[in-house]
Amino acid sequence: MTQATGSPAFNILNNTGEAAGQVVQHVHLHVIPRRPDDGFDLGWRRLEYGEEELEELRRAIARRL
């Protein structure tokens, strides 16, 4: 990607499910070339979690692996 586009970096974004912005249910990947100060913003906000919440989530994921 970096060689083909001349961009020094890229994001790989996977949308899965309607709440994630997916309209048609299928495997959907975006490969987005990135440059410093390109103005692209994923619109993510940082959320804070307590240690107990993180441990509970870790255990829930581990049980399903």
Legacy VTK file of the C-alpha trace (Angstrom):
# vtk DataFile Version 3.0
C-alpha trace
ASCII
DATASET POLYDATA
POINTS 65 float
0.000 0.000 0.000
2.703 2.449 0.971
4.716 1.816 -2.181
1.697 1.892 -4.509
0.281 5.141 -3.093
3.398 6.921 -1.894
1.757 7.281 1.516
3.937 6.478 4.535
1.114 4.741 6.429
-2.382 3.314 6.149
-5.398 2.286 8.228
-7.313 -0.956 7.798
-10.919 -0.520 8.885
-13.525 -3.279 9.170
-17.218 -2.391 9.556
-19.287 -5.262 10.950
-22.958 -4.684 11.731
-25.433 -1.860 11.342
-24.295 -0.020 14.469
-20.805 0.138 12.924
-22.146 1.860 9.820
-22.633 -1.206 7.653
-25.712 -1.016 5.410
-25.385 -4.300 3.494
-24.263 -7.268 5.631
-21.062 -8.624 4.058
-17.316 -8.726 4.685
-16.239 -5.132 4.243
-12.702 -3.751 4.616
-11.365 -0.281 3.902
-7.654 0.196 3.268
-7.049 3.924 3.701
-3.717 5.466 2.652
-2.555 8.049 5.224
-0.187 10.996 5.180
0.842 13.261 8.058
-1.683 16.055 8.549
-4.038 14.630 5.877
-7.059 15.812 7.858
-8.653 12.358 7.922
-10.457 11.752 11.200
-12.062 8.461 12.180
-14.221 10.348 14.672
-13.287 8.032 17.524
-13.627 9.243 21.061
-11.639 7.891 23.959
-13.627 6.135 26.667
-12.350 5.462 30.158
-12.867 2.082 31.836
-12.079 0.973 35.366
-9.830 -1.993 36.068
-12.841 -4.126 37.107
-14.701 -3.382 33.880
-11.632 -4.223 31.794
-11.087 -7.492 33.647
-14.749 -8.455 33.184
-14.485 -7.752 29.453
-11.206 -9.709 29.210
-12.839 -12.723 30.869
-15.935 -12.512 28.616
-13.760 -12.481 25.503
-11.495 -15.292 26.776
-14.520 -17.529 27.468
-15.589 -17.213 23.857
-12.200 -17.929 22.273
LINES 1 66
65 0 1 2 3 4 5 6 7 8 9 10 11 12 13 14 15 16 17 18 19 20 21 22 23 24 25 26 27 28 29 30 31 32 33 34 35 36 37 38 39 40 41 42 43 44 45 46 47 48 49 50 51 52 53 54 55 56 57 58 59 60 61 62 63 64
